[in-house]
Amino acid sequence: MTKIIGKSVTRLDAASKVTGEALYPGDINLPEQAYMKILFAGRPHAIIKKIDLDEAAAVPGVIAIFTAKDVPNNEYGLIMPDQPVLCGPGSNKPYAERVRWVGDQVAIVVADSEPIAAQARDLIRVEYEDLPVVTDMLAAMEADAPLLHPDKGSNVILRYRIRKGDVEAAFKKADVIVEGVYDTPMQEHAYLQPEAGLGYIDEEGRVTVLVGGQWTHEDQEQIAHSLGLPLEQVRVIYPAIGGAFGGREDMSVQIVLALAVWRLAQRGIKRPIKIIWSREESMLAHHKRHPYHIKTRWGATKDGKLLAAEVDLYADAGGYAYTSTKVQGNATLICTGPYEIPNVKVDSASIYTNNMVTGAFRGFGGPQGLFAAEQQMSKLAEKLGIDPIELRRRNLIQEGSILSVGTPLPKGVSMGQVVDKCVERMGALQESGRGKITPKAIKRGWGFACGFKNVGFSFGAPEQCVATIELHGKAEIEKAVLYHAGAEVGQGSHTAFVQFAAETLNLPLEKVELIASDTAVTGNSGSVSASRMTFMAGNAIKGACEMALEKWQREERPAIATYQYRPPRTTPLDPETGKSDPNFAYGYVAEAVEVEVDIETGLVRLVNVICADDVGKAVNPQQVQGQIEGAVVQAAGYALMENMIQRDGRLLTDKLSTYLIPTVLDIPENVESLILEYADPIGPYGARGMGEMPYLPLAPAVTAAVHAATGIWFDEFPLTPERVLRGLGRLD
């Protein structure tokens, strides 16, 4: 039989999504369903003194209105339970009457129609006592700063530190020292499908939520925790999902839908409830990418050997922790780049403010940390008079390299090979473009950056993935049924799942049936995040199939096997030294970028992007190429145009007419995907995760290219025309 792993088979959901047959949460309806609207705080910091529901409740067609007093256990949070489900008086949790950002949820209205629910929501009268608004994360760290969470005693959520070698002694030996201060921006996920869901009581009496997310079992746990229900009384199902990029890791509509359905059922009303957020509601009420403020200095010898790096990183978490501490861990590790540096000192912190909340986003701290690292390397190269790629080659991590956290990398380090392949292709494109004539106002330049990123959960976070397979037939296997909870958020995971099963079972794809993303029938897969799902699911599916085949050979009919894959363990950062085994696997990436800069308008245009990405084994090369191209376009928006503006804790760019994302006219002219396959020693069929890696180096590659074109370094972005013109001295 033809091998299935490594083939660009057609995605399982391709036809249904192209024809419109695929049903997303907003497309699904049930008989007699009601509709929900949420009252958001709309202010960044205040205490709710009183909520008057009388006028709203009197609107004909209103079924119920729920507030904080209706939530049995009014708290949730992916990392720590620091957020109320609903803010307001009467809660059983201290400080739940306080709102800490404009997107806090205050009340939910259930009505016979969406317009009625919206009308009633607008008639809810809330009496607020405004509190001081804290928007500067550095000021928020001061001892006299107003506290967002008085019970915690500080606005600093977490501090990490790394101490490797003797940094001060190393700087004294350095021939060249480069200092930099970098600011990376907030970013909106801007997925195609705004948050939506449908809640109901299923045939077995379970509170059921049909919604888009990234981890069915985590959604289930958070709902059960807030409602005070046993896990088995809560069911979460994912239908088609219109993008995620980390933006669906945390709760949006899940808990409030479950709350309303459950409370109504207690009153004898078992109507399904539906909610669909508008784009403005989505931009207001889900988390964003963390903005980082990074201060750093690096030292090197005159022949380009790195001696020391010192980095201070500060992340704006907004009003609640979300996944800030885990993002911080990644940034703390990656802020010294893919380089072996003998002396490292890093201090990092995540800080509460009244700005938009921040959390998981593709790259998960990597783009922020790597921007500073790669800017430093490019500036060091300029100061030393060494080619920037050669400088990188002299310091790249390799097999046996010791990370800043004092432990060696897992085997399978391919950073050098990835850089070489990227540079080789860049040279060919540079040669082909020589002699190109451009207008006088257009300046051209090439830039380069590289990096690495973890595959899987980090720093001691529990990590596992479960798969179940059933083999049916008599003399031969006629059908295999695969049960797996992993979410399909547009990246093609479900197709890869079936490929893994078909390959291991030696069956054609059409004989494998997938039942996915339903907590009632699938085991816990962990999150579709951290570039982990191909790696983790592949190992779990491969293990389950091999166990089932053994049972089949013993003539068990049907042969059923469940396998839980656990990778090598990771460990937390030591609080004093930062020493840890942070990750069990990595992906490696390098990018070269050619830009054109119009010095009269400030417009930066991406001409060529070369992305060399070691994926270990391309399970489905077409899907890998799609991930690379998608990441490059999304990172281009981050680098050049996505300018999120807040003022006094209020979001000003709350629409796609004011917050600009790339269109077809903004994407690079040419994106070349160099898919490299250096097998990961413990990856399924050698595969590594790769969904985030192409995103990481683009911004510093762009700023290096703009510097090559103009001679100007830009230490913050996006490189909007206004920012570029100011940097060029053409605007006051």
Secondary structure as UniProt FT lines:
FT   TURN            5..6
FT   TURN            12..13
FT   HELIX           14..19
FT   HELIX           25..27
FT   TURN            31..32
FT   STRAND          34..40
FT   STRAND          46..52
FT   HELIX           54..57
FT   TURN            60..61
FT   STRAND          62..66
FT   HELIX           68..70
FT   TURN            72..73
FT   TURN            89..90
FT   TURN            94..97
FT   STRAND          98..99
FT   TURN            102..103
FT   STRAND          105..111
FT   HELIX           114..121
FT   TURN            122..123
FT   STRAND          125..130
FT   HELIX           137..140
FT   TURN            143..144
FT   HELIX           150..152
FT   STRAND          156..164
FT   HELIX           167..173
FT   STRAND          176..184
FT   STRAND          196..201
FT   TURN            203..204
FT   STRAND          207..211
FT   HELIX           216..227
FT   HELIX           231..233
FT   STRAND          234..237
FT   TURN            245..248
FT   HELIX           254..266
FT   TURN            267..268
FT   STRAND          273..276
FT   HELIX           279..285
FT   STRAND          288..289
FT   STRAND          292..300
FT   TURN            302..303
FT   STRAND          306..318
FT   TURN            322..323
FT   HELIX           324..334
FT   TURN            335..338
FT   STRAND          343..352
FT   STRAND          358..359
FT   TURN            362..365
FT   HELIX           366..384
FT   HELIX           388..393
FT   TURN            394..395
FT   TURN            399..400
FT   TURN            404..405
FT   HELIX           415..433
FT   TURN            434..435
FT   TURN            440..441
FT   STRAND          442..454
FT   TURN            459..460
FT   STRAND          465..473
FT   STRAND          477..484
FT   HELIX           493..505
FT   HELIX           509..511
FT   STRAND          512..516
FT   TURN            519..521
FT   TURN            530..531
FT   HELIX           533..553
FT   TURN            554..555
FT   STRAND          559..565
FT   TURN            575..577
FT   STRAND          586..598
FT   TURN            599..601
FT   STRAND          604..614
FT   HELIX           621..640
FT   STRAND          646..647
FT   TURN            648..649
FT   STRAND          650..651
FT   TURN            656..658
FT   TURN            664..666
FT   STRAND          670..676
FT   TURN            681..682
FT   HELIX           684..686
FT   HELIX           693..695
FT   TURN            696..697
FT   HELIX           698..710
FT   HELIX           721..727
FT   TURN            728..729
//
